[in-house]
Amino acid sequence: MSLDLGTNQTTKGEAFTGREMVYSNGSLEIKNITLEYTKKVFMVHVYDKNGKLFEGSMWFTVYPWVKNISCTSNGTTAVEYQDTIEFRYGPDSPTLFPSDTLFQVGSKIRIFCESVSQPKAQYFWTLNGKPWNASKEVNINNATLNHTGRYVCTASNPTSNVTNSTAREVTVYRK
């Protein structure tokens, strides 16, 4: 977007959605940001009343909404630079990636599990309801038919007492 302070005219760029507003001080306001805004580059051009160009660009990362945040302080009266405030939240429902579900016998199976949590989530997996491993990923170097089934990643945060799980059906087939 660009703003000409001499004419008070705003020019909208090709990525304009109607949620963006540029102000005379050069600040950019974007309303109702969604996850799709992650890593999009935003450029702002402001021309002062003498026609001099001021420009800037930025990109940012949008994270999913976090629920169930709790906050504690180490004192009864917060004093700047003396108290520690600790935020605890999550974990959110884990995201599994990549999305592959079909694997040939003998191939590698890798499934990663990620969840937003503070402190960091603890992870464990089950395969067909039986404990599998306690890490963020399933890593099988030589898949067999026995690796077919329902993989469930559970993320837990003992300080927030929240646990969430996500499942993936995996099929291992013969060549």
C-alpha positions in Angstrom: 0.0 0.0 0.0 1.1 3.5 -0.5 -0.1 6.8 1.0 0.5 10.3 -0.5 0.3 12.9 2.3 0.2 15.7 -0.2 -3.0 14.5 -1.8 -4.2 12.2 1.0 -4.6 9.4 -1.6 -4.1 5.8 -0.8 -3.0 3.3 -3.5 -3.9 -0.3 -2.9 -1.5 -3.0 -3.9 -2.4 -6.3 -5.6 -2.6 -8.1 -2.3 -5.0 -5.6 -0.8 -7.9 -7.4 1.0 -9.8 -4.5 2.6 -8.4 -5.3 6.0 -5.3 -3.2 5.7 -5.0 0.5 6.6 -1.9 2.7 6.3 -1.7 5.9 8.5 0.1 9.2 8.0 2.8 8.2 10.4 3.6 5.2 8.2 2.1 2.5 10.5 0.2 -0.3 8.9 -2.9 -1.8 10.6 -4.1 -5.2 9.5 -7.4 -6.4 11.0 -8.6 -10.0 11.4 -5.3 -11.7 10.7 -5.4 -15.4 9.8 -2.8 -18.1 9.7 -2.5 -17.5 5.9 -0.7 -14.2 6.6 2.3 -16.1 7.9 5.5 -15.1 5.9 3.6 -12.8 3.5 5.6 -9.7 2.8 3.9 -6.4 3.4 5.3 -3.2 1.9 4.3 0.4 2.8 5.2 3.5 0.9 4.5 6.9 2.3 5.1 10.1 0.3 5.4 13.2 2.5 3.9 16.5 1.4 7.2 17.3 -0.6 7.0 14.0 -2.5 9.8 12.3 -0.5 9.4 8.6 -0.3 9.6 6.7 2.9 9.2 2.9 2.7 9.3 -0.2 4.8 8.6 -3.8 4.5 7.9 -6.6 7.0 6.7 -10.2 7.4 5.5 -12.0 10.5 4.5 -15.4 11.7 0.9 -16.0 12.9 0.4 -18.7 15.5 -2.8 -20.6 16.2 -5.0 -19.2 19.0 -3.8 -20.5 22.4 -6.4 -21.5 24.9 -6.4 -22.1 28.7 -3.6 -19.7 29.7 -2.7 -19.4 33.4 -0.4 -16.8 34.9 1.3 -16.8 38.3 3.6 -14.3 39.9 6.3 -14.9 42.5 5.0 -12.0 44.7 1.7 -10.6 45.9 2.5 -7.1 44.4 4.1 -7.0 41.0 7.2 -4.8 40.9 8.7 -4.0 37.6 12.0 -5.9 36.9 11.8 -7.7 40.3 8.9 -10.2 39.8 8.9 -13.2 37.5 5.6 -13.8 35.7 5.2 -17.3 34.3 2.7 -18.1 31.6 1.5 -21.7 31.2 -0.7 -22.8 28.3 -1.4 -25.7 26.0 -0.8 -28.0 24.6 -3.1 -27.4 21.6 -4.2 -30.3 19.5 -1.0 -31.7 18.0 -0.3 -31.3 14.3 1.1 -34.3 12.5 3.3 -33.9 9.4 3.9 -34.9 6.7 0.5 -36.1 5.6 1.6 -39.4 4.1 -0.4 -42.4 5.1 0.7 -45.1 2.6 4.2 -46.7 2.8 5.7 -49.7 1.0 7.3 -52.5 2.9 10.9 -51.7 3.5 10.4 -47.9 3.2 11.0 -45.3 5.9 8.1 -44.0 8.0 8.6 -40.6 9.6 5.7 -38.8 11.3 6.4 -35.6 13.3 4.1 -34.3 16.1 4.1 -30.6 17.1 2.0 -28.7 19.6 2.0 -25.2 21.0 2.6 -25.3 24.7 4.4 -23.5 27.5 6.4 -25.1 29.0 7.2 -27.4 26.1 4.9 -30.3 25.7 5.8 -33.9 26.6 5.0 -36.3 23.8 4.2 -40.0 23.6 2.8 -42.2 20.8 0.6 -45.3 20.7 0.2 -47.8 17.9 -3.2 -49.5 17.8 -3.7 -48.6 21.4 -0.3 -49.9 22.7 2.5 -47.6 23.9 5.0 -46.9 21.1 7.5 -44.3 22.1 8.0 -41.1 24.0 9.3 -38.5 21.5 8.0 -36.0 19.0 8.4 -38.3 16.1 7.8 -41.8 14.8 10.9 -43.0 13.0 10.9 -46.4 11.3 13.7 -47.2 8.9 12.4 -50.5 7.6 8.6 -50.6 7.5 6.8 -54.0 7.8 3.2 -54.9 7.6 3.1 -54.9 11.4 3.6 -51.1 11.2 0.1 -50.7 9.7 -2.4 -49.1 12.1 -3.6 -46.1 14.1 -0.8 -43.9 15.4 -1.9 -41.5 18.1 0.4 -38.7 19.2 -0.5 -37.3 22.7 1.0 -34.0 23.9 0.7 -33.2 27.6 1.7 -30.3 29.8 1.9 -31.3 33.5 2.0 -27.7 34.7 -1.3 -26.8 32.9 -2.8 -30.3 33.4 -3.8 -30.3 29.7 -3.5 -33.2 27.3 -4.5 -33.4 23.6 -4.1 -36.1 21.0 -4.2 -36.4 17.2 -4.4 -39.7 15.3 -3.2 -40.9 11.8 -4.1 -44.1 10.1 -1.0 -45.6 8.4 -1.1 -48.4 5.8 2.0 -50.4 4.9 1.6 -52.4 1.7 3.7 -55.0 -0.3 5.4 -53.9 -3.5 
